[in-house]
Amino acid sequence: QVQFVESGGGTVQPGGSLTLSCTASGFTLVDYGVAWFRQAPGKEREGVSCISSNDGATYYTDSVKGRFTISRDNAKNTLYLQMNSLKLGDTAVYYCRAQYRSLEVWGQGTLVTVSS
């Protein structure tokens, strides 16, 4: 079956780092555009970063520019989000998404808590 399984969440101090991973099974990630979203407590889901399926360009929401890096390893069928200099406002459940035309595959979500 088609799955996109997340790992790497946890609790970190302000200024710390975490790397999230999403590993695809049942489909080939290279054929899909990929993105990360997050949802903080009491807030709407927000797009964090994506890789364009058209030209491979990367995009970031303003609040994470210079701190987060999106990447993919097609040989491992895995998507990554490297998060540095974490702030209290980064606390959220993070979700990965792969898409091809009308097909979407979502990760189950992983909680990132930034706390002093």
Phi, psi and omega in degrees: 000161180282126180217152176222100193255124183266152172205166173109353179289168180164194180252135183218151176285153174306137184089351181278183184227151172215153172236123177264147179229146170228121181252126182271144171219147182083358174205163183259114189297331183300336181277356188243146163286149186229154182202160171242139174235163173214155177224113178276159180305128178074008183239165178283158176296138186234136172288132182257311185197154176207162172244123182295135175284345182279312186226003179079004179295147179255148181225146180223143170292150189304324187291344182245357181302134181086349181245325183252150177225125175264141178205166178221148174239099185294328178296326178266357181057041189228141174252143182233153167226108176272125184240118179244163177049049185295143181243163178304324182290351177277353179299123184184168165272127182257137182234137171263152179217136170243142181218145174216112186054239182271356182273131175234138174234122183251144168286168185279350182095143175221136186273128172247122179241121177253116188211142176268000000 
